[in-house]
């Protein structure tokens, strides 16, 4: 039975999962869950993931939530090349270290930039506030410095000389603020060179395919939202 992956490529964890599965020729059925249509809140999707978040996996009667858990499940089930999640204890620990750190660092700060520049004006209807954007950029720059100094250092990739799940998760997270027009690689040659290596390792066409929707984020302004869904998303953003 083919695995079902429930994804929306507006979501960076979904993009990482999509790239990983495609790159490793993992057979799966793409189940599109449209976040902007509120499909993740449906009763039907709740049967797959009671948390009502994407991504989600269904493998026969087995279901799984949380992108990192899904990535690890797929790497083990399909015995993907060792460099993705190394058998070497210390290299694996480096991957685990980044995957543990990123939730409240790169991902959180990158999402804040995207929320401030794109989602808040679109969903809440508030005007874009440059001072809030600059504040979000400042916080992102702080964790980017930590990323370069702690995780990347002078290595080709986070765990050494080959790409791993850590690099894949990191690059899709960094593309979220890039989609707002902020070129975070411009004055960071080490980071820019790492990005090129990661794109080359996964394949530029696949990388572009996964990011096509997010890199055309201006099209969101033409997306119709029902008043009920807009209010629901507004409340979620205000809580954030």
C-alpha positions as a Markdown table, in Angstrom:
| # | Residue | x | y | z |
|---|---|---|---|---|
| 1 | Unk | 0.0 | 0.0 | 0.0 |
| 2 | Unk | 1.4 | 3.4 | -1.0 |
| 3 | Unk | 2.0 | 5.9 | 1.8 |
| 4 | Unk | -0.3 | 8.9 | 1.9 |
| 5 | Unk | 1.3 | 12.3 | 2.7 |
| 6 | Unk | -1.0 | 15.1 | 3.7 |
| 7 | Unk | 0.7 | 18.3 | 2.7 |
| 8 | Unk | 0.4 | 22.0 | 1.8 |
| 9 | Unk | 3.6 | 23.4 | 0.2 |
| 10 | Unk | 3.0 | 26.8 | 1.8 |
| 11 | Unk | 4.2 | 25.1 | 4.9 |
| 12 | Unk | 8.0 | 24.7 | 5.3 |
| 13 | Unk | 7.8 | 21.3 | 7.2 |
| 14 | Unk | 5.7 | 20.0 | 4.3 |
| 15 | Unk | 8.2 | 21.2 | 1.7 |
| 16 | Unk | 11.0 | 19.4 | 3.5 |
| 17 | Unk | 9.0 | 16.2 | 3.6 |
| 18 | Unk | 8.0 | 16.6 | -0.1 |
| 19 | Unk | 11.6 | 17.1 | -1.2 |
| 20 | Unk | 12.9 | 14.2 | 0.9 |
| 21 | Unk | 10.3 | 11.7 | -0.4 |
| 22 | Unk | 10.8 | 12.8 | -4.0 |
| 23 | Unk | 14.6 | 12.8 | -3.8 |
| 24 | Unk | 14.7 | 9.3 | -2.4 |
| 25 | Unk | 12.1 | 7.9 | -4.8 |
| 26 | Unk | 9.7 | 7.0 | -1.9 |
| 27 | Unk | 6.3 | 6.1 | -3.4 |
| 28 | Unk | 3.6 | 8.2 | -1.9 |
| 29 | Unk | 0.2 | 9.7 | -2.7 |
| 30 | Unk | 0.2 | 13.5 | -2.4 |
| 31 | Unk | -2.9 | 14.5 | -0.4 |
| 32 | Unk | -3.3 | 18.3 | -0.7 |
| 33 | Unk | -4.7 | 19.9 | 2.5 |
| 34 | Unk | -5.4 | 23.5 | 1.6 |
| 35 | Unk | -4.6 | 25.6 | 4.7 |
| 36 | Unk | -6.1 | 28.7 | 3.3 |
| 37 | Unk | -9.4 | 26.9 | 2.8 |
| 38 | Unk | -9.3 | 25.6 | 6.3 |
| 39 | Unk | -9.2 | 21.9 | 5.2 |
| 40 | Unk | -6.9 | 21.1 | 8.1 |
| 41 | Unk | -9.7 | 21.8 | 10.4 |
| 42 | Unk | -12.1 | 19.4 | 8.8 |
| 43 | Unk | -13.6 | 16.4 | 10.5 |
| 44 | Unk | -12.3 | 14.2 | 7.7 |
| 45 | Unk | -8.7 | 15.3 | 8.2 |
| 46 | Unk | -9.1 | 15.0 | 11.9 |
| 47 | Unk | -9.4 | 11.3 | 11.4 |
| 48 | Unk | -5.9 | 11.3 | 10.0 |
| 49 | Unk | -4.4 | 13.7 | 12.4 |
| 50 | Unk | -6.3 | 14.7 | 15.5 |
| 51 | Unk | -4.0 | 17.6 | 16.0 |
| 52 | Unk | -5.3 | 19.0 | 12.7 |
| 53 | Unk | -1.9 | 20.1 | 11.4 |
| 54 | Unk | 0.1 | 19.3 | 8.4 |
| 55 | Unk | 2.1 | 17.4 | 7.5 |
| 56 | Unk | 0.6 | 14.1 | 8.4 |
| 57 | Unk | 1.3 | 10.5 | 7.2 |
| 58 | Unk | -0.9 | 7.5 | 6.7 |
| 59 | Unk | 0.7 | 4.1 | 6.1 |
| 60 | Unk | -2.1 | 1.6 | 6.0 |
| 61 | Unk | -3.8 | 1.8 | 9.4 |
| 62 | Unk | -0.8 | 3.7 | 10.9 |
| 63 | Unk | -0.9 | 7.5 | 11.1 |
| 64 | Unk | 1.8 | 9.9 | 12.2 |
| 65 | Unk | 2.0 | 13.6 | 12.9 |
| 66 | Unk | 5.0 | 16.0 | 13.2 |
| 67 | Unk | 7.4 | 16.5 | 10.3 |
| 68 | Unk | 10.6 | 15.4 | 12.1 |
| 69 | Unk | 9.0 | 12.2 | 13.2 |
| 70 | Unk | 7.7 | 11.6 | 9.7 |
| 71 | Unk | 11.1 | 12.3 | 8.1 |
| 72 | Unk | 12.8 | 9.8 | 10.5 |
| 73 | Unk | 10.0 | 7.2 | 9.9 |
| 74 | Unk | 10.5 | 7.4 | 6.2 |
| 75 | Unk | 14.3 | 7.3 | 6.4 |
| 76 | Unk | 14.1 | 4.1 | 8.4 |
| 77 | Unk | 11.2 | 2.4 | 6.6 |
| 78 | Unk | 12.8 | 3.0 | 3.2 |
| 79 | Unk | 16.4 | 2.6 | 4.3 |
| 80 | Unk | 17.5 | 5.9 | 2.6 |
| 81 | Unk | 21.2 | 6.6 | 2.1 |
| 82 | Unk | 23.1 | 6.9 | 5.4 |
| 83 | Unk | 24.1 | 10.5 | 5.0 |
| 84 | Unk | 20.5 | 11.7 | 5.5 |
| 85 | Unk | 20.4 | 10.4 | 9.1 |
| 86 | Unk | 23.9 | 9.0 | 9.7 |
| 87 | Unk | 24.6 | 5.7 | 11.5 |
| 88 | Unk | 27.8 | 7.3 | 12.9 |
| 89 | Unk | 26.9 | 8.2 | 16.5 |
| 90 | Unk | 28.5 | 11.7 | 16.5 |
| 91 | Unk | 27.2 | 12.7 | 13.1 |
| 92 | Unk | 23.7 | 11.6 | 14.0 |
| 93 | Unk | 24.0 | 13.6 | 17.2 |
| 94 | Unk | 24.8 | 16.7 | 15.1 |
| 95 | Unk | 21.7 | 16.2 | 13.1 |
| 96 | Unk | 19.6 | 15.6 | 16.3 |
| 97 | Unk | 21.1 | 18.7 | 17.8 |
| 98 | Unk | 20.0 | 20.9 | 15.0 |
| 99 | Unk | 16.6 | 19.3 | 14.7 |
| 100 | Unk | 16.1 | 19.9 | 18.4 |
| 101 | Unk | 17.2 | 23.6 | 18.2 |
| 102 | Unk | 15.5 | 24.8 | 15.1 |
| 103 | Unk | 11.9 | 24.8 | 16.4 |
| 104 | Unk | 12.4 | 27.9 | 18.6 |
| 105 | Unk | 15.2 | 29.5 | 16.5 |
| 106 | Unk | 15.4 | 29.4 | 12.7 |
| 107 | Unk | 11.8 | 28.2 | 12.2 |
| 108 | Unk | 10.2 | 30.5 | 14.7 |
| 109 | Unk | 12.0 | 33.6 | 13.7 |
| 110 | Unk | 11.7 | 33.0 | 10.0 |
| 111 | Unk | 7.9 | 32.4 | 10.4 |
| 112 | Unk | 7.7 | 35.7 | 12.3 |
| 113 | Unk | 9.2 | 37.6 | 9.4 |
| 114 | Unk | 6.7 | 35.9 | 7.0 |
| 115 | Unk | 3.7 | 36.5 | 9.3 |
| 116 | Unk | 4.6 | 40.2 | 9.8 |
| 117 | Unk | 5.2 | 40.9 | 6.1 |
| 118 | Unk | 2.6 | 38.6 | 4.4 |
| 119 | Unk | 0.0 | 36.9 | 6.6 |
| 120 | Unk | -1.0 | 39.7 | 9.0 |
| 121 | Unk | -1.8 | 42.2 | 6.2 |
| 122 | Unk | -3.5 | 39.5 | 4.2 |
| 123 | Unk | -5.6 | 37.9 | 6.9 |
| 124 | Unk | -6.1 | 40.5 | 9.6 |
| 125 | Unk | -6.3 | 43.4 | 7.2 |
| 126 | Unk | -3.8 | 45.5 | 9.1 |
| 127 | Unk | -1.4 | 47.7 | 7.1 |
| 128 | Unk | 2.2 | 46.4 | 6.8 |
| 129 | Unk | 4.2 | 47.9 | 9.7 |
| 130 | Unk | 7.9 | 48.4 | 8.7 |
| 131 | Unk | 9.0 | 48.7 | 12.3 |
| 132 | Unk | 7.6 | 45.3 | 13.2 |
| 133 | Unk | 9.2 | 43.8 | 10.1 |
| 134 | Unk | 12.6 | 45.3 | 11.1 |
| 135 | Unk | 12.2 | 43.9 | 14.6 |
| 136 | Unk | 11.5 | 40.4 | 13.2 |
| 137 | Unk | 14.5 | 40.7 | 10.9 |
| 138 | Unk | 16.7 | 41.6 | 13.8 |
| 139 | Unk | 15.6 | 38.5 | 15.7 |
| 140 | Unk | 16.2 | 36.4 | 12.6 |
| 141 | Unk | 19.6 | 37.8 | 12.1 |
| 142 | Unk | 20.5 | 36.9 | 15.7 |
| 143 | Unk | 19.7 | 33.2 | 15.2 |
| 144 | Unk | 21.4 | 33.2 | 11.7 |
| 145 | Unk | 24.6 | 34.2 | 13.5 |
| 146 | Unk | 24.2 | 31.3 | 15.9 |
| 147 | Unk | 23.5 | 29.0 | 13.0 |
| 148 | Unk | 26.7 | 29.9 | 11.2 |
| 149 | Unk | 28.9 | 29.9 | 14.3 |
| 150 | Unk | 27.4 | 26.8 | 16.1 |
| 151 | Unk | 26.0 | 24.5 | 13.4 |
| 152 | Unk | 27.6 | 25.3 | 10.1 |
| 153 | Unk | 31.1 | 26.5 | 11.2 |
| 154 | Unk | 33.5 | 25.8 | 8.4 |
| 155 | Unk | 31.9 | 22.5 | 7.3 |
| 156 | Unk | 30.3 | 21.8 | 3.9 |
| 157 | Unk | 27.1 | 20.7 | 5.7 |
| 158 | Unk | 25.8 | 20.6 | 9.2 |
| 159 | Unk | 26.9 | 17.0 | 10.0 |
| 160 | Unk | 30.1 | 17.1 | 7.9 |
| 161 | Unk | 30.8 | 16.6 | 4.2 |
| 162 | Unk | 27.4 | 15.4 | 3.0 |
| 163 | Unk | 23.8 | 16.7 | 3.2 |
| 164 | Unk | 21.6 | 15.4 | 6.0 |
| 165 | Unk | 18.0 | 15.9 | 7.3 |
| 166 | Unk | 19.3 | 18.9 | 9.3 |
| 167 | Unk | 20.4 | 20.8 | 6.1 |
| 168 | Unk | 17.1 | 20.0 | 4.4 |
| 169 | Unk | 15.0 | 21.2 | 7.3 |
| 170 | Unk | 17.2 | 24.3 | 7.6 |
| 171 | Unk | 17.1 | 25.4 | 4.0 |
| 172 | Unk | 13.3 | 25.2 | 3.7 |
| 173 | Unk | 12.9 | 27.2 | 6.8 |
| 174 | Unk | 15.2 | 29.9 | 5.5 |
| 175 | Unk | 13.2 | 30.2 | 2.3 |
| 176 | Unk | 10.2 | 31.3 | 4.2 |
| 177 | Unk | 11.6 | 34.8 | 5.0 |
| 178 | Unk | 13.3 | 34.9 | 1.6 |
| 179 | Unk | 9.8 | 34.7 | 0.1 |
| 180 | Unk | 9.0 | 38.1 | 1.6 |
| 181 | Unk | 11.7 | 39.7 | -0.4 |
| 182 | Unk | 14.4 | 39.7 | 2.3 |
| 183 | Unk | 17.6 | 38.4 | 0.9 |
| 184 | Unk | 19.2 | 36.9 | 4.0 |
| 185 | Unk | 22.0 | 35.3 | 2.0 |
| 186 | Unk | 23.2 | 38.6 | 0.4 |
| 187 | Unk | 25.8 | 39.6 | 3.0 |
| 188 | Unk | 26.5 | 36.1 | 4.3 |
| 189 | Unk | 28.8 | 34.4 | 1.7 |
| 190 | Unk | 29.2 | 31.3 | 3.9 |
| 191 | Unk | 25.5 | 30.8 | 4.2 |
| 192 | Unk | 25.0 | 31.5 | 0.4 |
| 193 | Unk | 27.6 | 28.9 | -0.5 |
| 194 | Unk | 25.9 | 26.3 | 1.8 |
| 195 | Unk | 22.6 | 27.1 | 0.2 |
| 196 | Unk | 24.0 | 26.4 | -3.2 |
| 197 | Unk | 25.5 | 23.1 | -2.0 |
| 198 | Unk | 22.2 | 22.0 | -0.5 |
| 199 | Unk | 20.2 | 22.9 | -3.6 |
| 200 | Unk | 22.7 | 21.0 | -5.8 |
| 201 | Unk | 22.5 | 18.0 | -3.5 |
| 202 | Unk | 18.7 | 17.8 | -3.6 |
| 203 | Unk | 18.5 | 18.9 | -7.3 |
| 204 | Unk | 17.6 | 22.4 | -8.3 |
| 205 | Unk | 14.5 | 21.4 | -10.3 |
| 206 | Unk | 13.1 | 19.6 | -7.3 |
| 207 | Unk | 14.0 | 22.5 | -5.0 |
| 208 | Unk | 12.3 | 25.0 | -7.3 |
| 209 | Unk | 9.2 | 22.7 | -7.7 |
| 210 | Unk | 8.8 | 22.6 | -3.9 |
| 211 | Unk | 9.2 | 26.3 | -3.5 |
| 212 | Unk | 7.2 | 27.5 | -6.5 |
| 213 | Unk | 4.1 | 28.4 | -4.4 |
| 214 | Unk | 5.9 | 30.2 | -1.6 |
| 215 | Unk | 8.1 | 32.2 | -3.9 |
| 216 | Unk | 4.9 | 33.5 | -5.6 |
| 217 | Unk | 3.4 | 34.5 | -2.4 |
| 218 | Unk | 2.0 | 37.7 | -3.8 |
| 219 | Unk | -0.7 | 35.6 | -5.4 |
| 220 | Unk | -2.1 | 35.1 | -1.9 |
| 221 | Unk | -3.8 | 38.5 | -2.2 |
| 222 | Unk | -6.1 | 37.1 | -4.8 |
| 223 | Unk | -7.1 | 34.0 | -2.7 |
| 224 | Unk | -10.7 | 34.2 | -1.7 |
| 225 | Unk | -11.4 | 33.5 | 2.0 |
| 226 | Unk | -14.8 | 33.0 | 3.6 |
| 227 | Unk | -15.6 | 35.4 | 6.4 |
| 228 | Unk | -15.7 | 32.4 | 8.8 |
| 229 | Unk | -12.3 | 31.1 | 7.8 |
| 230 | Unk | -10.8 | 34.6 | 7.8 |
| 231 | Unk | -12.0 | 35.1 | 11.4 |
| 232 | Unk | -10.6 | 31.7 | 12.4 |
| 233 | Unk | -7.2 | 32.4 | 10.9 |
| 234 | Unk | -7.3 | 35.9 | 12.4 |
| 235 | Unk | -7.7 | 34.5 | 15.9 |
| 236 | Unk | -4.9 | 32.0 | 15.4 |
| 237 | Unk | -2.6 | 34.8 | 14.3 |
| 238 | Unk | -3.5 | 37.0 | 17.1 |
| 239 | Unk | -2.7 | 34.2 | 19.6 |
| 240 | Unk | 0.7 | 33.8 | 17.9 |
